[in-house]
Amino acid sequence: MVFSRRQLLKHLAKLFDLGVLVLSFVVAGVVVYSSPQRLTLTRLMSLRITLGNCLLFALLLITWHNIFVACGLYVSKRMTSRRAELLEVCKASLLASVFLFLSAKVFHIGIVKPAFVLVFWACCTSAMVSGRLATRRLLLMLRSRGRNSRCVLIVGTNKRAIEFASQITERPELGYKILGFVDDVWEGLPEFEATGYTRCCDFPGLAGFLRQNVVDEAAIYLPMRSYYEHASQLVSQCEMHGIAIRFSSQSFNVRGRQVQAQDLDEHSHTLTISGSPELWPALVKRTIDCVLSTVLLTVIAPFFTLIAALIKLTSTGPVFFTQVRVGLNKRQFRMYKFRTMVAEAEQLQDQLLSMNEMTGPAFKIKNDPRITPLGRILRKTSIDELPQLLNVLKGDMSLVGPRAMSLRDYQLFDQDWQRRRFSVKPGITCLWQVRGRNSISFEQWMELDMQYIDKWSLWLDIKILARTVPAVLRGTGAA
């Protein structure tokens, strides 16, 4: 399941800051009380850990965290200058140090003297500033190489839309790529075209554009009073594709979507509607994917070698079958499987269309003549799917999620609501896998994918993984 990278960075920053506070407290104690005259056995014994000390320190951490939140350290910094962000950090660490000093007076914390507070503030500020600078440099390096980037479609061609585009164009380190603008012909269009920006489509052509392009966000900058109903329809259309929506601080009633406030800078405020789940369950899901795929690939490595040797001995062609599949937000990736067909299988598919046994765009033949004798066994036991663990480890796929679709199948989709399945990472197994596989219709398959997306939880993933093993052993619906 997809989760916001911004939310991930925010929570990592919180954990980093709490760690810095604890370490700064320890360093201050070591620096101030490290001389032999001060670090006596009696004083060391008096610093024993008690429940009261633990509760008091927990209270300090909670208050420090709230101070940092109030100072705005964890709001989006994509549109904030480096100088402004570092000043916020210095202000927050100073307030935290002042609170420490006042708490020491109130609770009679003997070790917290002015020198202790000064060392604490110096360590805390330098570590937090260094962390922010390193994070900015890392993000800039990643985004300059095309990583951690988001594709944005801007709806509207008015002054506010142009200002938003200028903001992100002038700041390449933000990692935004403008796909184009969407608007109908109106009297202000010549002024817009004079800026050098171009329209990619009009409103009637938006649905087709969304089907054919990778879009992470749609930024809506229409006059809300006159275009409210029209904008609401655009939001619903983006929702069907699982696309996050950014707009000025006004709300739409969108079912099943999370609404998050974001500050682009001190003058502009936007809201982002996103279908992503909460951060921590999604982060746990990704951790499970990495750990399990690594363990499984290590354990079955000798088995991989055996299967590879059998494929080479029984038929001509490569060991692995790689094919371009459509993944998260319609991004394309190469999926790996053990080859189960003759080498020229894809070229022969058009000749077998009349034998297709699946409804909709999917293509399946129970007794496909292109399948090799060994391939039939690999498919029946689902062993041919095992190389997809490499895709899971790379991050293209998850262990559980809608099945990755080929480009051919995706291009034959005729209903936009079905494309919402691309708002999450594809998986090796899902509800479709454990409820009949190829024995169910394409329409039922899509409905099961929507059910998985709408009702997703870690517990649901665990249940699907547990039910996948007996489903594979039965070989129900395998082809």
C-alpha positions as CSV (number, residue, x, y, z in Angstrom):
1,M,0.0,0.0,0.0
2,V,1.3,3.5,-0.8
3,F,2.1,6.0,1.9
4,S,3.1,9.6,1.7
5,R,6.9,10.2,1.5
6,R,6.4,13.5,3.2
7,Q,4.7,11.8,6.1
8,L,7.5,9.3,6.3
9,L,10.1,12.1,6.4
10,K,8.1,13.9,9.1
11,H,8.0,10.9,11.4
12,L,11.7,10.1,10.8
13,A,12.5,13.7,11.7
14,K,10.5,13.4,14.9
15,L,12.4,10.2,15.9
16,F,15.7,11.9,15.0
17,D,14.9,14.9,17.1
18,L,13.9,12.8,20.1
19,G,17.1,10.9,19.8
20,V,19.1,14.1,19.6
21,L,17.4,15.4,22.7
22,V,18.3,12.3,24.7
23,L,21.9,12.2,23.4
24,S,22.3,15.9,24.1
25,F,21.2,15.4,27.7
26,V,23.7,12.6,28.1
27,V,26.5,14.6,26.5
28,A,25.8,17.6,28.7
29,G,26.1,15.4,31.8
30,V,29.3,13.8,30.6
31,V,30.9,17.2,29.7
32,V,29.9,19.1,32.8
33,Y,30.4,16.3,35.3
34,S,33.4,14.4,33.8
35,S,36.1,15.8,36.1
36,P,37.4,13.5,38.9
37,Q,36.4,16.0,41.6
38,R,32.8,16.1,40.4
39,L,32.2,12.5,39.3
40,T,32.6,10.9,42.7
41,L,31.2,7.5,43.7
42,T,28.7,9.1,46.0
43,R,27.4,11.4,43.2
44,L,27.3,8.5,40.8
45,M,25.2,6.5,43.2
46,S,22.9,9.4,43.7
47,L,22.2,9.5,40.0
48,R,20.6,6.0,40.0
49,I,17.6,5.5,37.8
50,T,14.3,5.6,39.6
51,L,10.7,5.5,38.4
52,G,10.3,9.2,39.3
53,N,13.3,10.1,37.2
54,C,12.0,8.2,34.3
55,L,8.6,9.8,34.5
56,L,10.1,13.2,34.8
57,F,12.3,12.7,31.7
58,A,9.4,11.3,29.8
59,L,7.5,14.5,30.6
60,L,10.5,16.5,29.3
61,L,10.5,14.6,26.1
62,I,6.8,15.0,25.5
63,T,7.0,18.8,26.2
64,W,10.0,19.2,24.0
65,H,8.2,17.4,21.2
66,N,5.2,19.6,21.6
67,I,7.5,22.7,21.5
68,F,9.0,21.5,18.2
69,V,5.6,20.8,16.7
70,A,4.4,24.3,17.8
71,C,7.5,25.8,16.2
72,G,6.5,24.2,12.9
73,L,9.4,21.9,12.5
74,Y,7.3,19.1,11.0
75,V,5.2,20.8,8.4
76,S,6.2,20.5,4.7
77,K,9.4,22.3,3.9
78,R,9.3,21.9,0.2
79,M,8.5,25.6,-0.2
80,T,10.6,26.9,2.8
81,S,14.0,28.4,2.3
82,R,17.0,26.8,4.0
83,R,17.6,29.9,6.1
84,A,14.0,30.0,7.4
85,E,14.1,26.3,8.3
86,L,17.4,26.7,10.2
87,L,16.1,29.7,12.1
88,E,13.0,27.6,13.1
89,V,15.3,24.9,14.4
90,C,17.4,27.3,16.5
91,K,14.3,28.9,18.0
92,A,12.8,25.5,18.9
93,S,16.0,24.2,20.5
94,L,16.4,27.5,22.5
95,L,12.8,27.2,23.8
96,A,13.5,23.5,24.7
97,S,16.6,24.6,26.6
98,V,14.7,27.3,28.5
99,F,12.0,24.8,29.5
100,L,14.7,22.4,30.7
101,F,16.2,25.2,32.9
102,L,12.8,26.2,34.3
103,S,11.9,22.5,35.0
104,A,15.1,22.0,36.9
105,K,14.2,24.9,39.1
106,V,10.6,23.7,39.7
107,F,11.5,20.0,40.3
108,H,14.9,20.6,41.9
109,I,16.9,18.7,39.3
110,G,20.4,19.2,40.9
111,I,22.5,18.2,37.9
112,V,20.9,20.8,35.5
113,K,23.0,23.9,36.1
114,P,23.4,26.8,33.6
115,A,26.5,25.2,32.2
116,F,24.6,22.0,31.7
117,V,21.8,23.8,29.8
118,L,24.3,25.7,27.6
119,V,26.0,22.4,26.6
120,F,22.6,20.8,26.0
121,W,21.5,23.7,23.8
122,A,24.8,23.7,21.8
123,C,24.6,19.9,21.2
124,C,20.9,19.9,20.4
125,T,21.1,22.8,17.9
126,S,24.2,21.7,16.1
127,A,22.9,18.1,15.7
128,M,19.4,19.2,14.5
129,V,20.8,21.8,12.1
130,S,23.3,19.3,10.7
131,G,20.5,16.7,10.3
132,R,18.3,19.2,8.4
133,L,21.2,20.3,6.1
134,A,22.1,16.6,5.4
135,T,18.5,15.8,4.6
136,R,18.1,18.7,2.2
137,R,21.3,17.7,0.4
138,L,20.3,14.1,0.2
139,L,16.8,15.0,-1.2
140,L,18.3,17.4,-3.7
141,M,20.7,14.7,-4.9
142,L,17.9,12.2,-5.2
143,R,15.6,14.6,-7.0
144,S,18.3,15.7,-9.4
145,R,18.6,12.1,-10.4
146,G,14.9,11.7,-11.0
147,R,14.2,10.0,-7.7
148,N,11.6,11.0,-5.1
149,S,9.8,13.1,-7.8
150,R,6.1,13.7,-8.2
151,C,4.3,14.3,-11.5
152,V,1.8,17.2,-11.1
153,L,-1.0,18.1,-13.4
154,I,-2.3,21.7,-12.9
155,V,-6.0,22.3,-13.5
156,G,-6.6,25.9,-14.5
157,T,-4.6,28.6,-16.4
158,N,-5.3,31.7,-14.2
159,K,-2.9,33.8,-12.2
160,R,-2.9,31.5,-9.2
161,A,-2.2,28.5,-11.3
162,I,0.7,30.3,-13.0
163,E,2.1,31.4,-9.6
164,F,1.9,27.8,-8.2
165,A,3.8,26.6,-11.4
166,S,6.4,29.3,-11.0
167,Q,7.0,28.3,-7.4
168,I,7.8,24.7,-8.2
169,T,9.6,25.5,-11.4
170,E,12.1,27.8,-9.7
171,R,12.7,25.2,-7.0
172,P,13.9,22.0,-8.8
173,E,15.0,20.6,-5.4
174,L,11.3,20.2,-4.5
175,G,11.1,17.2,-6.9
176,Y,7.9,18.3,-8.8
177,K,7.5,17.7,-12.5
178,I,4.8,19.7,-14.2
179,L,3.0,17.6,-16.8
180,G,1.0,20.4,-18.2
181,F,-2.1,22.5,-17.7
182,V,-5.8,21.7,-18.2
183,D,-8.3,24.3,-19.1
184,D,-10.9,25.2,-21.8
185,V,-10.5,28.2,-24.1
186,W,-11.3,31.5,-22.3
187,E,-10.4,35.2,-22.6
188,G,-7.3,34.9,-20.4
189,L,-5.7,32.1,-22.4
190,P,-3.4,34.4,-24.5
191,E,-2.0,35.9,-21.3
192,F,-1.3,32.4,-20.0
193,E,0.4,31.3,-23.3
194,A,2.7,34.3,-23.1
195,T,4.3,32.8,-20.0
196,G,5.7,29.9,-22.0
197,Y,3.5,27.3,-20.3
198,T,1.3,25.1,-22.5
199,R,-2.1,23.3,-22.2
200,C,-1.9,19.5,-22.4
201,C,-5.7,19.1,-22.8
202,D,-9.1,20.7,-22.2
203,F,-11.6,19.4,-19.6
204,P,-13.3,16.9,-22.0
205,G,-9.9,15.5,-22.8
206,L,-8.8,15.1,-19.1
207,A,-10.1,11.6,-18.7
208,G,-8.1,10.4,-21.7
209,F,-4.9,12.2,-20.4
210,L,-5.2,10.5,-17.0
211,R,-5.5,7.1,-18.6
212,Q,-2.4,7.5,-20.7
213,N,0.0,9.3,-18.3
214,V,1.7,8.9,-14.9
215,V,0.0,11.5,-12.6
216,D,0.7,11.6,-8.9
217,E,-1.1,14.9,-8.0
218,A,-3.7,17.1,-9.7
219,A,-3.4,20.7,-8.5
220,I,-6.8,22.4,-8.9
221,Y,-6.6,26.2,-9.3
222,L,-10.0,27.1,-10.6
223,P,-12.3,29.9,-9.4
224,M,-14.1,27.9,-6.8
225,R,-17.3,29.9,-6.7
226,S,-18.0,29.7,-10.4
227,Y,-16.4,26.3,-11.0
228,Y,-17.3,24.5,-7.7
229,E,-19.5,21.9,-9.3
230,H,-17.1,21.4,-12.2
231,A,-14.2,21.1,-9.8
232,S,-16.0,18.6,-7.7
233,Q,-16.5,16.4,-10.8
234,L,-12.7,16.7,-11.5
235,V,-12.0,15.6,-8.0
236,S,-14.2,12.5,-8.4
237,Q,-12.5,11.7,-11.7
238,C,-9.1,11.9,-10.1
239,E,-10.4,9.8,-7.2
240,M,-11.3,7.0,-9.6
241,H,-7.7,6.9,-10.8
242,G,-6.4,7.1,-7.2
243,I,-4.7,10.4,-7.8
244,A,-4.0,12.8,-4.9
245,I,-5.6,16.2,-5.3
246,R,-4.1,19.6,-4.2
247,F,-6.2,22.7,-4.0
248,S,-6.6,25.9,-2.0
249,S,-8.1,25.8,1.4
250,Q,-11.7,24.8,0.5
251,S,-13.1,21.4,1.0
252,F,-14.9,18.8,-1.1
253,N,-17.0,16.0,0.1
254,V,-15.0,13.0,-1.2
255,R,-15.8,9.6,0.2
256,G,-13.0,7.4,1.6
257,R,-10.2,10.0,1.1
258,Q,-7.8,11.5,3.7
259,V,-7.6,15.3,3.7
260,Q,-4.2,16.7,4.9
261,A,-3.4,20.4,5.3
262,Q,-0.1,21.6,3.8
263,D,1.7,24.9,3.8
264,L,3.5,25.6,0.5
265,D,4.9,28.8,2.1
266,E,4.0,31.4,4.6
267,H,1.5,33.0,2.2
268,S,-0.3,30.0,0.6
269,H,-2.2,27.2,2.2
270,T,-3.3,24.1,0.4
271,L,-5.1,20.9,1.2
272,T,-4.2,17.5,-0.3
273,I,-6.7,14.8,-0.7
274,S,-5.0,11.4,-0.7
275,G,-6.2,7.8,-0.7
276,S,-3.0,6.6,1.1
277,P,-3.4,4.7,4.3
278,E,-2.0,5.8,7.7
279,L,1.8,5.9,7.7
280,W,2.7,3.3,10.3
281,P,0.7,0.4,9.1
282,A,1.9,1.1,5.5
283,L,5.5,1.4,6.8
284,V,5.1,-2.0,8.6
285,K,3.8,-3.5,5.4
286,R,6.8,-2.3,3.5
287,T,9.1,-3.7,6.2
288,I,7.4,-7.1,6.1
289,D,7.8,-7.1,2.3
290,C,11.5,-6.4,2.5
291,V,12.2,-8.9,5.4
292,L,10.1,-11.8,4.0
293,S,11.3,-11.4,0.4
294,T,15.0,-11.3,1.6
295,V,14.5,-14.4,3.8
296,L,12.6,-16.3,1.1
297,L,15.1,-15.4,-1.7
298,T,18.0,-16.6,0.6
299,V,16.3,-19.9,1.6
300,I,15.1,-20.9,-1.9
301,A,18.3,-19.8,-3.8
302,P,19.4,-23.4,-4.3
303,F,15.8,-24.2,-5.5
304,F,16.1,-21.3,-8.0
305,T,19.3,-22.8,-9.4
306,L,17.6,-26.1,-9.9
307,I,14.5,-24.6,-11.7
308,A,16.8,-22.5,-13.9
309,A,18.8,-25.6,-14.9
310,L,15.6,-27.6,-15.7
311,I,14.3,-24.7,-17.9
312,K,17.5,-24.5,-19.9
313,L,17.6,-28.3,-20.3
314,T,14.0,-28.7,-21.4
315,S,13.5,-25.8,-23.9
316,T,15.4,-23.1,-25.7
317,G,15.3,-19.6,-24.6
318,P,16.1,-17.5,-21.4
319,V,15.5,-18.8,-17.9
320,F,13.5,-15.7,-16.9
321,F,10.5,-14.1,-18.7
322,T,10.5,-10.4,-18.2
323,Q,7.6,-8.2,-19.3
324,V,6.7,-4.5,-18.9
325,R,3.9,-4.2,-16.4
326,V,1.8,-1.3,-15.1
327,G,2.4,-0.5,-11.5
328,L,1.8,2.3,-9.0
329,N,0.2,5.3,-10.5
330,K,0.6,3.7,-14.0
331,R,4.4,3.7,-13.7
332,Q,5.9,0.9,-15.8
333,F,8.4,-1.7,-14.5
334,R,9.9,-5.0,-15.6
335,M,8.4,-8.0,-13.8
336,Y,10.3,-11.2,-13.5
337,K,8.9,-14.8,-13.8
338,F,10.4,-18.1,-14.7
339,R,9.8,-18.7,-18.4
340,T,6.9,-21.2,-18.8
341,M,6.3,-20.7,-22.6
342,V,8.2,-21.0,-25.8
343,A,10.6,-18.2,-26.4
344,E,8.4,-16.4,-29.1
345,A,5.2,-16.6,-27.0
346,E,4.4,-12.9,-27.0
347,Q,4.6,-12.8,-30.8
348,L,2.1,-15.7,-31.1
349,Q,-0.5,-14.2,-28.8
350,D,-2.4,-12.3,-31.5
351,Q,-3.0,-15.6,-33.4
352,L,-4.7,-17.0,-30.3
353,L,-7.1,-14.2,-29.4
354,S,-10.1,-16.2,-30.5
355,M,-9.2,-18.9,-27.8
356,N,-9.2,-16.4,-24.9
357,E,-11.3,-17.8,-22.0
358,M,-11.3,-14.6,-19.9
359,T,-13.8,-11.8,-20.1
360,G,-12.6,-8.2,-20.3
361,P,-9.0,-7.2,-21.4
362,A,-7.3,-10.1,-19.6
363,F,-5.9,-12.9,-21.7
364,K,-5.8,-16.5,-20.4
365,I,-6.1,-20.0,-22.1
366,K,-6.4,-23.0,-19.9
367,N,-4.6,-25.3,-22.4
368,D,-2.3,-22.7,-24.0
369,P,-0.3,-24.3,-26.8
370,R,2.6,-22.0,-26.1
371,I,3.2,-23.5,-22.6
372,T,6.1,-26.0,-22.3
373,P,5.7,-29.3,-20.4
374,L,7.8,-28.1,-17.6
375,G,6.1,-24.7,-17.7
376,R,2.7,-26.4,-17.1
377,I,4.0,-27.8,-13.8
378,L,5.6,-24.5,-12.8
379,R,2.3,-22.7,-13.4
380,K,0.2,-25.3,-11.7
381,T,2.3,-25.0,-8.6
382,S,2.8,-21.2,-9.0
383,I,6.6,-21.7,-8.8
384,D,6.9,-19.5,-11.9
385,E,5.8,-16.5,-9.7
386,L,8.7,-16.8,-7.3
387,P,11.1,-14.4,-9.1
388,Q,8.6,-11.7,-8.4
389,L,10.2,-11.6,-4.9
390,L,12.9,-9.6,-6.6
391,N,10.4,-7.0,-7.7
392,V,9.1,-6.9,-4.1
393,L,12.6,-6.3,-2.8
394,K,13.2,-3.6,-5.4
395,G,10.0,-1.8,-4.4
396,D,8.1,-2.3,-7.7
397,M,5.6,-4.7,-6.0
398,S,4.4,-5.8,-2.7
399,L,3.7,-9.4,-1.4
400,V,0.0,-8.6,-1.3
401,G,-1.8,-6.3,-3.8
402,P,-3.7,-6.2,-7.1
403,R,-2.1,-8.3,-9.8
404,A,0.3,-6.4,-12.1
405,M,-1.3,-5.9,-15.5
406,S,0.5,-6.0,-18.8
407,L,0.5,-2.9,-21.1
408,R,-1.8,-4.7,-23.5
409,D,-4.3,-5.5,-20.8
410,Y,-4.2,-2.0,-19.3
411,Q,-4.8,-0.3,-22.7
412,L,-8.0,-2.4,-23.1
413,F,-9.5,-1.1,-19.8
414,D,-12.8,0.7,-20.7
415,Q,-14.0,1.9,-17.2
416,D,-12.2,4.5,-15.2
417,W,-13.2,3.1,-11.8
418,Q,-11.2,0.0,-12.6
419,R,-8.0,2.1,-12.9
420,R,-8.1,2.9,-9.1
421,R,-6.4,-0.4,-8.7
422,F,-3.2,1.4,-9.9
423,S,-3.3,3.7,-6.9
424,V,-1.5,1.0,-4.8
425,K,1.5,-1.2,-5.6
426,P,0.7,-4.5,-7.4
427,G,1.3,-7.7,-5.5
428,I,2.2,-11.3,-5.9
429,T,-1.1,-12.4,-4.3
430,C,-4.4,-10.8,-3.4
431,L,-8.1,-11.7,-2.9
432,W,-8.3,-12.7,-6.6
433,Q,-5.5,-15.2,-6.0
434,V,-7.3,-16.9,-3.1
435,R,-10.8,-16.9,-4.5
436,G,-10.5,-18.8,-7.7
437,R,-7.8,-17.0,-9.8
438,N,-8.7,-17.6,-13.5
439,S,-12.0,-19.3,-12.7
440,I,-13.6,-15.9,-11.9
441,S,-14.7,-13.3,-14.4
442,F,-12.7,-10.1,-15.0
443,E,-15.5,-8.0,-13.5
444,Q,-15.4,-10.0,-10.3
445,W,-11.6,-9.7,-10.3
446,M,-11.8,-5.9,-10.5
447,E,-14.4,-5.8,-7.7
448,L,-12.2,-7.9,-5.5
449,D,-9.3,-5.4,-6.1
450,M,-11.5,-2.5,-5.1
451,Q,-12.6,-4.4,-2.0
452,Y,-9.0,-4.9,-1.1
453,I,-8.1,-1.2,-1.5
454,D,-11.1,0.0,0.4
455,K,-10.8,-2.5,3.3
456,W,-7.0,-2.7,3.5
457,S,-5.4,-3.4,6.8
458,L,-2.3,-5.4,8.0
459,W,-4.6,-8.1,9.3
460,L,-6.2,-8.4,5.8
461,D,-2.7,-8.9,4.3
462,I,-1.8,-11.5,6.9
463,K,-5.1,-13.4,6.2
464,I,-4.4,-13.3,2.4
465,L,-0.9,-14.6,2.8
466,A,-2.1,-17.4,5.1
467,R,-4.8,-18.4,2.6
468,T,-2.4,-18.2,-0.4
469,V,-0.5,-21.3,0.6
470,P,-3.5,-23.7,0.6
471,A,-4.8,-22.0,-2.6
472,V,-1.5,-22.7,-4.4
473,L,-1.4,-26.3,-3.1
474,R,-5.0,-26.9,-4.5
475,G,-4.0,-25.3,-7.8
476,T,-7.5,-23.9,-8.1
477,G,-7.9,-21.8,-11.2
478,A,-4.3,-22.0,-12.1
479,A,-3.5,-22.0,-15.8
